[in-house]
Amino acid sequence: MASIVLNHVKKHYAKSEGLAVKDFHLDIKDKEFIVLVGPSGCGKSTTLRMIAGLEEISEGDLYINDKRVNDVAPKDRDIAMVFQNYALYPHMTVYGNMSFGLKIRKFKKSEIDKRVREAARVLGLEEYLNRKPKALSGGQRQRVALGRAMVRNPQVFLMDEPLSNLDAKLRVQMRSEIAKLHSRLNTTTIYVTHDQTEAMTMADRIVIMKDGEIQQIGTPEEVYNDPANIFVGGFIGSPPMNFIPATLSETHVQIGDHSISLPEEKLSKLKKENYVGKELIAGIRPENIRLASSAAGDSSENTFTATIDVAELLGSESILYTKIHETSFIVKTPPTSVRNGDPVDLAFDLEKLRFFDPESEKLIV
Amino acid sequence: MPILDTLKRMYRDAFIEQPESAEDPKAFDWFRTKDDRIFGIRREHLSANERQLLKLTFTPYSIEPLNRTKKQQAWANLLYDNVPPVNTPVLPQEIRLVYFVLHRFEDRHRNLNAAIKSFFNRSYLTTIWKTTSEGVIILKNRGDRSCEELIDLVTADFYCDIMMLNVPDVVVSGLSETSSRHRLLFQLARHLFPNQKYFEYVHLFPLMLVHAFADQSRFEIKEWRARIGSLPPELVQSINVYFHHNFNLSTAAGALYIHRNSLQYRLDRVHRMTGLDPKQFHDAVIISLLLLNDHYERWAAEQKKESES
């Protein structure tokens, strides 16, 4: 098992280009499942490859179990990698594929057999050991790819978009299988994905990256409820957080022609940070907006009248697409019979309202 | 590369670049940097610890011909010296070549050969190692097995970084000349796109053009180069992603994590700044070539500066 520290790690490929990874600092605890997530080109795979030793670290230090490993060869870092492609030898059996890495490292036959059979048992592949990859389903092939990594008993698993080649249904299934496998093996795992749902469902902690920079590190709940900036608010969550311009007065926050009384704690924090008379960006999650009702104590103050552009009934919930003061809004409610074109009153849960600085885009409160 | 300058200062006359410039290359330990510079240090000037440290930082480079079977040697003669084989079975007229360069490879070459052979199976002919860290896989010219999967396999099994260039439909006659062109292009591609691991030969055709006409284009398209060169990185990234997503605004905007309208605005800005519309196919081709040319020139300038210093 292993703890990993990336101490202000930077990566640049050429002087003429900018940094591919900027000042990456992260402490990963033993047994932790860390997910690096972000849009294309954000530096997540480069970071993973630096941990593996496949890319040199331009600046900074990498420690595995308190040992600086910048100059340690990848094969001596006690890691195992799983990639997006199934990466199997097509003409070898499942057994041959899982044992190949151990064979070239000159492990004893009996040890190889023991490890392969144990991994096959854990992954439910025992009855397929004599089959070749083409006789397996996509999910089974990906399990063999996991098995190839497992037989090494590594200190760290590094996974680079391992589910990207699978169809949506299989991806959901494999997601939970990898999570189960992690809770069983307790091996420190670093997992790269562009899919925020994978990140939210699998991670102990998520590292959200953009343009080579860490935007936020936190548990799924933390990054969802208190996004560090507008980017994180929009990237994490599906549908994403809604954003709308607002202005702060001494006593209220103004959104369009609505004057809203904020909870005291939020108002005093905004005042303390000198935002009175200044512009803000208000952010609210779709599920924190509801169809207004007097029974729920909604008043005209926290209620906005809008017309539904599109209403989607998804069975257990409804997604309503609308506009408030010319800004597009998405609302997630319990199932409702509201139809396209219907006028509705929407109420904000003011406790869940977040405010961001329009220039720095950082969360204020 | 500052580290090479430091080594030069440390080892003075015992340090040499390029094996060809050494009177007795065998008296040196040779290493290759990630950007393909070869340097050697006289053996007697290196302690065991220093040698170990250099091995960790650079890829050991062999100037000795690697042990080859008769078959491998015959192919190597054809590939590098245009010497046709004698008394060997009839060669195929066309073959597929997969060039590869390894970084941080510390395993046995025969293990990697076995892995490659197992991957390609019946279409496999042989693997020729040019040095301890680069070579070419020779395949029958059929089958379309993707080498990308092989890259992942090699990385996972041998813990090394590998880059590949796939060239199908190679005519065997005149192989050495064709192959040296392939190798030059592969070298350029590796330098220009260091985080891309896999290249298809046909996709490097634009790079071939840019390289071949580098001198002329410097003057002939001066104005256009200036316009493209003035685009901020954010716009360049947006165009590249938009092209990569086959002109699909929605998926490109999704990948960039910006709103569709923001991407539309950025593309309009490119149009205004360059006079070329990235949404029109013909203009898009020219923009793509100009961007590549700009990238190439920046790299070439950096190389020149480094060699002068």
Chai-1 contact restraints between the chains, C-beta under 6 A:
chainA,res_idxA,chainB,res_idxB,connection_type,confidence,min_distance_angstrom,max_distance_angstrom,comment,restraint_id
A,Y13,B,P194,contact,1.0,0.0,6.0,A-B,restraint_1
A,K15,B,E302,contact,1.0,0.0,6.0,A-B,restraint_2
A,S16,B,R298,contact,1.0,0.0,6.0,A-B,restraint_3
A,S16,B,E302,contact,1.0,0.0,6.0,A-B,restraint_4
A,P39,B,Y257,contact,1.0,0.0,6.0,A-B,restraint_5
A,S40,B,A255,contact,1.0,0.0,6.0,A-B,restraint_6
A,L54,B,D161,contact,1.0,0.0,6.0,A-B,restraint_7
A,D71,B,L56,contact,1.0,0.0,6.0,A-B,restraint_8
A,A73,B,E106,contact,1.0,0.0,6.0,A-B,restraint_9
A,P74,B,R104,contact,1.0,0.0,6.0,A-B,restraint_10
A,P74,B,Y159,contact,1.0,0.0,6.0,A-B,restraint_11
A,K75,B,Y159,contact,1.0,0.0,6.0,A-B,restraint_12
A,M81,B,A156,contact,1.0,0.0,6.0,A-B,restraint_13
A,F83,B,D152,contact,1.0,0.0,6.0,A-B,restraint_14
A,N85,B,E149,contact,1.0,0.0,6.0,A-B,restraint_15
A,N85,B,D152,contact,1.0,0.0,6.0,A-B,restraint_16
A,A87,B,E149,contact,1.0,0.0,6.0,A-B,restraint_17
A,A87,B,D152,contact,1.0,0.0,6.0,A-B,restraint_18
A,A87,B,L153,contact,1.0,0.0,6.0,A-B,restraint_19
A,A87,B,A156,contact,1.0,0.0,6.0,A-B,restraint_20
A,Y89,B,S118,contact,1.0,0.0,6.0,A-B,restraint_21
A,Y89,B,F119,contact,1.0,0.0,6.0,A-B,restraint_22
A,H91,B,S118,contact,1.0,0.0,6.0,A-B,restraint_23
A,H91,B,N121,contact,1.0,0.0,6.0,A-B,restraint_24
A,G101,B,D157,contact,1.0,0.0,6.0,A-B,restraint_25
A,I104,B,N111,contact,1.0,0.0,6.0,A-B,restraint_26
